[in-house]
């Protein structure tokens, strides 16, 4: 029997180290947390997706008492992005959150498994890597692809 080891490279950056484009995406994700509807979890998540046509599309988590009828910020953003701009391809997604205390989370959060799989579909559609930025108060984790979040994904990619 042999053992397989999977590692994920993550860059850790501060906001001021980002490009102007990436800072705009981080700002959009942070702002989107304020459009979250989270009366049950009180955990507000925002996502912003940069498209290859220059557009930025945002989404926020939307909860519903009829679980699991709500949806996460990442899926809200990616489904809307493709519905609005079906010919555009995703280039980058940024994800931010505010905790139950209303403040931005200290450490970056990652998407849930359902969002990882949904985002991977759009990375496959883009025919290339979609950069991922996970945002915390001080540090921003940067991964070079959605596949980095789901290394043993069900896909042809």
N, C-alpha and C positions, 0 to 999 in steps of 0.2 A: 504494500500500500504506500502511496506517496501522499505528501501533503501539499496543498495549494495555498499560497499566501496572497492576499489581495491588499494592496495599499492604495490610499487616495492622497494625492498631493493637494495641499491646500495652502494658498498664499494668504498671509495675514497682513492686511493693510489698514492704515488709518485714513479717514476721510480725505485729509489734505494731500495724501499720496495718490489719489485717484485722478484719472483724466477728467476733463470738464464734462464729457459725455457720461462717464460713469457717476460723477457727482450728481448730475441732473437726474439720473435713474434712481439713485439712492434717495434723493430728495422726494421724488415722485412716490416711491414705495413708502417712505416715512409719512408723507402727507396722506396717502391712501388709508393708513391705519385709522384716520379720523372719520372715514366713511364706512367703517366696519359696523355691522349690526350684531352685537355679541351680548345680549341680555342674560345669557345663561352662564357662559364661561367667563365673561368679562376679560377676555384675552383677544385683543384687537390686532389683526394681521393685515398687512398691505403688501401688494405685489405690483411691480412695474416691469413691463416687457418692452424692450427696444426691438423694433422691427427694421428689416433691411430697407424699407421705404422711408425711413426717418421718423416714423410715428412712434410715440410712446403710449402704451395702453396700460391702464391700471385696473386693479380689482381689490376688493376687500372681503374678508370672510363675512358670510351672511348666515346667521343661525336661525333655527326654527324649532319650536317646541316639539314638533313631530320629527324627532331624530329618525333617520339621518337625512332629512329633507334639506338641510342647510348645505352650504358649500364653502370650501376653503378659498382664501384669497388667490392662491396660485391658479386654481381651476377657474375661478371667476374671470381672472385676467386672461388666461390662455384661451378659454372658450370664446370670450368676447373678441379677443384679438383676431382669431381666425374667422369668426363670423363677420366681423367688420372689414377685415383686409385679407380675404382668402388667398390672394396671390403673394402676399408678403411672407417673409420667413423670419422667424425669431432669431435674434443675435445674442441677446443677453436678458436674463431675468434677475431682478433684485427683490429680496424679501425682507420686510421689517416687521417688528411686533412691539406692542405695548402690553405689559403685563397687567395683572389684576389690580395693581396699584396705580395704573394709568400712565406709568413712566415707560420709556423705551427699555426693552430688555437689555440687561448687562451683556449677556453672551448671545451671539447669533443663534437663531433657531433654524432648523432644517424642515423642509416640507414633509408631510406625512407620506406614507407609502402610496396611497391613491394618487396624490398629486405628483409624486415622482414618476409613476407610470404614465400619467396623463401628459406630463411635460416631456417625457421621453418620446412619445408619439410625435410631438411637434419638432423635437430634435431630429428624428428620423425624416420627417417631412422637409426639414431645412437642408437635409443632406450634408450636414456638418455639425460641429460642436456648437452648443448654445452655452455661453458662459453663465455661471451662477454666482450671484453675490448675496451672501447671507449677512445681515446687518445687525450689529450690536451697538451699544452706546459708544464704545471706543474702537473696537476691532471690527473689521469687515473681512469675512472669509470669502476667498475667491477660488472657485473651482472652474476648470476649463471646460467642463461639460456636465450635462444632466446625468449622463451615464456614470459619472463619478459618484453620484448619490445613490446609484442603483446598479452596482457592478455585475450582478448576476440577473439582470433584467430579462424578462420575456420579450425578446425582440430579434430582428434580423440584423441589427446595426452592429 
